[in-house]
Amino acid sequence: MKIYAKIFLVSLLLLSPIKTYAQDLTHVDLMSKVLNSTVLVKVEKNDVTTGHGSGVIISADGKILTNYHVVHNADRIRVWLQKDKRRRYHEATVIGIDPAADLALIDIDPWPEEEAFNYASLEYDTDKIISGIDVYAVGAPLSLNWSVTKGVINSINRQSFLTPYVYLIQHDAVIQEGSSGGPLFNTKGNVIGINTYVIAPTRGKIQKIQIYSGMGYAVQTDTIANSLLWMAQGIEPPRPAMKLNVIPLNEDVAAYILEQEGIEVPNTFGIIMNFLKEGDYGTLQGLKTFDVIVAMDGYPINDMHDAASYMKNKKPYDTVYLMIIRNGEFIILPYKLDKLEIPMEYYNKDNVTTIPPNTDNEEDMHPEESDELSPFEEEELEEEDK
């Protein structure tokens, strides 16, 4: 019986919110829709309020999407609705989590006089999520509850810095601390993303100062839909991992290897092994430093985005067949995928809403503040397969 109940819940989450709108809503209708479905989330640990964020109701019975980092290690979660004007709150429980995507599904019950909650639909038609369209971010930035900011999508399909298997929307609607978990809406009032972090580069040698870049990131609805299938059942979504430190191969990288190592790489496409060590997962599977993966089960691999796109349909511990170039020769190598694991230590940081988080070697993230770096060191964090 429990299995049928879980299947029904998944169907409810994915099918019942689908309300189609033939055209953009009027501004009044749009604001009513986005504000009434957005919630304020506060969390407590050991009877002390430890943080706050935002969320969005996605079903009439009170299922809410928010960020995992908002509810991480919380003993108590309270939720406020805009219509209640902070006069009362709902106690919330966690249904499922997806730390890799920084998502959580929580649940609230209606008050006796409430028949159903106002909720927002998810925009599953990703063809409508394109660069340049207007978007609205709703949440509680800097504790300014139910604030609405407007911007445009700058780019889509950005890979998360935590893992390349999670896709993000880059946008310039203002989000700040407290916006985490809040929805990103299109002009039809449909949710196209869940805001997760902002880019805040650190500058200064003596006094470290984080600079607001104006660029925010939201988890895309295609990633959200996949996560919901698992979270609704109380299961953390299983994702495969290659557990390799790789970077895209290009002319600069090939030239650097020739200059520094005296090794000629015969091609300038694929992903190249970045200094594997004895005992590394890839080494134990037969890979070597400077091996270049150019295909996976016959699927062409030009960069980590290609690899992630192919592997999203794979399961942990599946075996794939890699076509690699080693010393100018093609080799087919069977490779057993592992399970993606996100270190929970990351979520214990106080500033997970900004990227990059504070580290002891921040200079490595800002080449202009360091000595000249190799093409390997200049690659972005997102290219490392966690």
ABEGO torsion letter per residue (X at the ends): XAAAAAAAAAAAAAAAABBBBABBBBAAAAAAAAAAABBBBBBBBGGBBAEBBBBBBABAAGBBBBBAAAABGBABBBBBBAAAGGABBBBBBBABBBAAAGBBBBBBBBBAABABBBBBBBBABAAABBBGBBBBBBEBBGGBBGBBBBBBBABBGBBBAABAABBBBBBABBBBBGABGBBBBBAAGBBABBBABBBBBBBEAABBBBBBAGBBBBBBAAAAAAAAAAAAAGBBBBBBBAGBBBBBBBAAAAAAAAAAAGBBBABABEBBBBGBBBGBAAAAAGBBBGBBBABBGGBBBABAAAAAAAAAABBBGBBBBBBBBBGGBBBBBBBBBBBBBBBAAAAABAAAABOBBBBABAAAABAAABBBBBAAAABBAAABBX
